[in-house]
């Protein structure tokens, strides 16, 4: 299993917003592999508006080597775990409404080609192989349990809290950046650009109920995980995973 060492910066800022304003909570993780082939940069924007939750996932990684842009499965953003809990320890009952993103056919020798703009990425039944949703998980690396997750890989190393089973696949529809240059991603259907996920069931909850902690998963097992803990704290853990580190969280209008 490939081990990653992360360099990062963190930022936490709370903006006082007028009543009724929409606020987006942004989770970020930035890190560089030891061989400096890829500067990882992942982002999740979560917005609560009335009964609705919107999550936008982005892989903003930058190629630092002319030999590689997105080369391997562990360069793909394939899952995101988060928590919503109010002051009375209540969690919402989320309903997975929709998911969409631009799907490309990866080609290591030529430009990747757009297959479907705004494709349906929501996995509900066996064989969908896109992005599934789980709730009621007990995933915990910091102080909070991460009860909710969206993912397109099995995440076997996070069992029993991953997306095991035949609804999702090993790396299909993972989110990539740049242009595919590696053999093991050639011919795969992948998502380029942001992927947007919509949920209902948020009545009575606000962005203040979003946990400061979150987890990004890469690759198929996942090959690595990027943990965003409470701002102002930091940890680097193994526990059978490639690497954990902290990033930043910020809120904006």
Secondary structure, 3 states (H helix, E strand, C coil): CCCCCCCCCCCEECCCCCCCCCCEEEEEEEEECCCCCEEEEEEEEEEEECCEEEEEEEECCEECECCECECCHHHCEEEEEECECCCCCCCCCCEEEEEEEEEEECCCCCCCEEEEEEEECECCCCCCCCEEEEEEEEEECCCCEEEEEEECCCCHHHCCCCCCCCCCCCCCCCEECCCECCHHHCCCEEEECCEEEEEECCCCCCHHHECCCEEEEECCCCCEEEEECCCCCCCCCCCCCCCCCCCEEEEEC
